[in-house]
Amino acid sequence: MSNFETLLANMNMNNIRLSPEIDEVLNFFNSKRPMRDHNRCHAFMIFRYSVAKECKRIGESNAILIGRATNHLWNTSTSQEKAEYSNLSQRIKSHYN
């Protein structure tokens, strides 16, 4: 089994499928990576944050694996799950406008 498959098997999808709270995302974007253009905040970016957070929880820090996992999980997400992340990104944008 590859590292990628092992990573996917060890992830708790409940921590990813449910979008994070808006305050958590705002804190992340404002503290660790200040965003100069908040309009660039989009659903996939927030989804990647959730995947990276879950990877950190299980001890994975390989950026390439995290990126592959993010792409795979985004492509296999339902339209409802994507819509939740999209709605969150819109709320974040409106928070700054």
C-alpha distance (Angstrom), angle and dihedral (degrees) to the residues before:
residue distance angle dihedral
M1 . . .
S2 3.80 . .
N3 3.78 125.7 .
F4 3.80 87.9 -109.5
E5 3.81 92.9 55.8
T6 3.79 90.9 44.9
L7 3.79 90.4 51.0
L8 3.81 92.1 51.5
A9 3.80 91.4 46.7
N10 3.82 92.4 52.1
M11 3.80 96.9 47.4
N12 3.79 120.7 101.3
M13 3.79 100.9 -132.8
N14 3.81 91.7 -162.0
N15 3.81 87.6 68.8
I16 3.80 89.7 56.4
R17 3.79 106.7 32.5
L18 3.80 92.6 59.8
S19 3.77 110.4 67.3
P20 3.81 115.2 -122.4
E21 3.79 123.8 -107.8
I22 3.80 115.2 -83.2
D23 3.82 92.5 -120.3
E24 3.80 91.2 55.9
V25 3.81 92.2 51.9
L26 3.81 92.9 44.3
N27 3.80 90.3 51.7
F28 3.79 91.1 49.4
F29 3.80 94.8 49.3
N30 3.80 93.6 43.4
S31 3.79 99.5 44.4
K32 3.79 110.1 31.9
R33 3.76 101.2 25.6
P34 3.76 112.9 18.3
M35 3.78 108.3 -150.4
R36 3.74 115.3 -141.7
D37 3.80 92.2 -172.2
H38 3.80 110.1 40.7
N39 3.79 90.3 -177.0
R40 3.80 87.1 72.8
C41 3.80 89.6 67.0
H42 3.79 105.4 109.4
A43 3.79 139.1 168.1
F44 3.81 96.4 -97.3
M45 3.82 91.7 51.6
I46 3.81 90.9 54.4
F47 3.80 90.4 44.8
R48 3.80 89.5 53.2
Y49 3.80 88.6 51.7
S50 3.84 89.3 55.0
V51 3.81 92.7 48.0
A52 3.81 92.1 47.4
K53 3.79 90.7 48.9
E54 3.81 90.7 52.0
C55 3.80 91.2 46.6
K56 3.79 89.9 52.0
R57 3.81 89.4 50.9
I58 3.81 90.7 57.9
G59 3.80 93.7 41.3
E60 3.81 101.6 -103.0
S61 3.80 117.2 137.5
N62 3.81 102.9 159.4
A63 3.80 103.7 125.7
I64 3.81 93.1 -156.2
L65 3.81 92.5 54.3
I66 3.79 91.2 45.2
G67 3.80 90.0 51.2
R68 3.81 92.3 48.6
A69 3.79 90.9 48.2
T70 3.80 91.3 48.5
N71 3.81 92.6 51.2
H72 3.80 92.8 45.6
L73 3.80 94.6 47.1
W74 3.82 93.3 44.7
N75 3.80 91.2 51.1
T76 3.81 91.3 49.9
S77 3.82 95.1 44.1
T78 3.77 119.4 111.2
S79 3.78 120.6 -112.7
Q80 3.82 87.9 -110.6
E81 3.82 91.5 57.2
K82 3.79 91.6 47.4
A83 3.80 89.9 48.1
E84 3.81 90.8 55.1
Y85 3.80 90.8 54.7
S86 3.80 90.6 44.1
N87 3.80 91.2 52.1
L88 3.79 90.0 49.6
S89 3.81 91.2 51.7
Q90 3.81 90.1 51.2
R91 3.81 90.6 50.7
I92 3.80 90.2 50.7
K93 3.81 91.6 49.9
S94 3.80 91.5 49.4
H95 3.81 89.5 48.9
Y96 3.81 89.3 63.3
N97 3.80 97.4 40.9
